[in-house]
Amino acid sequence: MGREKNIMEKLIIVYITASNKREAKKIGKKLVEARLAACANVFDGVSSLYWWEDKIQNDAEAAVILKTRESLFEELSATVKEIHSYSCPCVVAMPITNASKDYADWVIKETR
């Protein structure tokens, strides 16, 4: 798992919202166990304002931030859709433009 592999493998952060902390932890645990993510950070107490069914909603939610490989996003997203309580869950990816070599190597090692 040398530097050459990290240059070729793009890493991403995936952001997911969930109805509550319990659901967020369930999603994070499933994705880490399946090695679709190296790490899941769960944040409770997220205040979300968003359009849904033609009106603005104001809900308390939880969020999950995952570190993974870009090549795993489609499978990760499909897995979330299967287990999430929302019919249209937020599952978005952002590129990691830079990371320490040790951390990048760890993410690659801990995902499939």
C-alpha positions as CSV (number, residue, x, y, z in Angstrom):
1,M,0.0,0.0,0.0
2,G,2.6,2.5,-1.1
3,R,2.4,6.1,-2.2
4,E,1.8,5.0,-5.8
5,K,-1.6,3.5,-4.9
6,N,-2.7,6.6,-3.1
7,I,-1.9,8.8,-6.1
8,M,-4.2,6.5,-8.2
9,E,-7.0,6.1,-5.7
10,K,-9.1,9.1,-5.0
11,L,-10.4,9.6,-1.5
12,I,-13.7,11.2,-0.6
13,I,-15.7,12.4,2.3
14,V,-19.4,11.3,2.3
15,Y,-22.0,13.3,4.2
16,I,-25.3,11.7,5.2
17,T,-28.1,13.0,7.3
18,A,-30.4,10.7,9.3
19,S,-33.5,11.0,11.4
20,N,-31.6,10.7,14.7
21,K,-28.4,9.6,16.3
22,R,-29.4,5.9,16.6
23,E,-30.1,5.7,12.8
24,A,-26.9,7.6,12.0
25,K,-24.8,5.2,14.1
26,K,-26.6,2.2,12.5
27,I,-25.7,3.5,9.0
28,G,-22.2,4.3,10.0
29,K,-21.6,0.9,11.6
30,K,-23.0,-1.0,8.6
31,L,-20.8,0.9,6.2
32,V,-17.6,0.5,8.3
33,E,-18.4,-3.2,8.9
34,A,-18.8,-3.7,5.1
35,R,-15.5,-1.9,4.6
36,L,-17.3,0.7,2.4
37,A,-15.8,3.3,4.7
38,A,-12.8,3.4,6.9
39,C,-14.4,5.7,9.5
40,A,-17.8,7.2,10.4
41,N,-18.2,10.3,12.5
42,V,-21.7,10.8,14.0
43,F,-22.9,14.3,14.9
44,D,-26.1,14.6,16.9
45,G,-28.2,17.8,17.2
46,V,-28.0,18.9,13.6
47,S,-30.7,21.5,12.8
48,S,-31.9,21.1,9.2
49,L,-34.0,23.5,7.2
50,Y,-35.0,22.1,3.8
51,W,-37.8,22.0,1.1
52,W,-39.9,18.9,1.2
53,E,-43.4,18.4,-0.3
54,D,-43.7,22.1,-1.2
55,K,-42.9,23.5,2.2
56,I,-39.9,24.3,4.3
57,Q,-39.2,21.8,7.0
58,N,-37.3,22.5,10.2
59,D,-36.1,19.2,11.8
60,A,-33.6,17.9,14.3
61,E,-31.4,15.3,12.6
62,A,-28.0,13.6,13.0
63,A,-25.2,13.6,10.4
64,V,-22.7,11.0,9.5
65,I,-19.3,11.9,7.9
66,L,-17.5,9.0,6.3
67,K,-14.0,8.7,4.9
68,T,-13.7,6.3,1.9
69,R,-12.6,5.7,-1.7
70,E,-14.4,7.3,-4.6
71,S,-14.6,3.9,-6.3
72,L,-16.9,2.7,-3.4
73,F,-19.4,5.5,-3.6
74,E,-22.0,3.8,-5.8
75,E,-22.1,0.7,-3.6
76,L,-22.0,2.8,-0.4
77,S,-24.9,5.0,-1.7
78,A,-27.0,1.9,-2.6
79,T,-26.4,0.4,0.8
80,V,-27.6,3.6,2.5
81,K,-30.7,3.6,0.4
82,E,-31.5,0.1,1.5
83,I,-31.3,0.8,5.2
84,H,-32.2,4.4,5.5
85,S,-35.7,5.5,6.8
86,Y,-35.9,8.4,4.3
87,S,-37.3,7.8,0.8
88,C,-34.7,10.4,-0.5
89,P,-31.7,10.4,1.9
90,C,-28.9,12.9,1.5
91,V,-25.8,11.0,0.4
92,V,-23.3,13.4,-1.0
93,A,-19.5,13.0,-1.7
94,M,-16.8,15.7,-1.6
95,P,-13.3,15.1,-2.8
96,I,-10.4,15.0,-0.4
97,T,-7.9,17.2,-2.1
98,N,-5.1,16.6,0.3
99,A,-4.4,14.3,3.2
100,S,-1.4,13.2,5.2
101,K,0.2,10.1,3.6
102,D,-0.3,8.0,6.8
103,Y,-4.0,8.9,6.9
104,A,-4.6,8.3,3.2
105,D,-2.7,4.9,3.5
106,W,-5.0,4.0,6.4
107,V,-8.2,4.8,4.5
108,I,-7.0,2.7,1.6
109,K,-6.0,-0.2,3.9
110,E,-9.3,-0.2,5.8
111,T,-11.6,-0.2,2.8
112,R,-12.0,-2.8,0.2
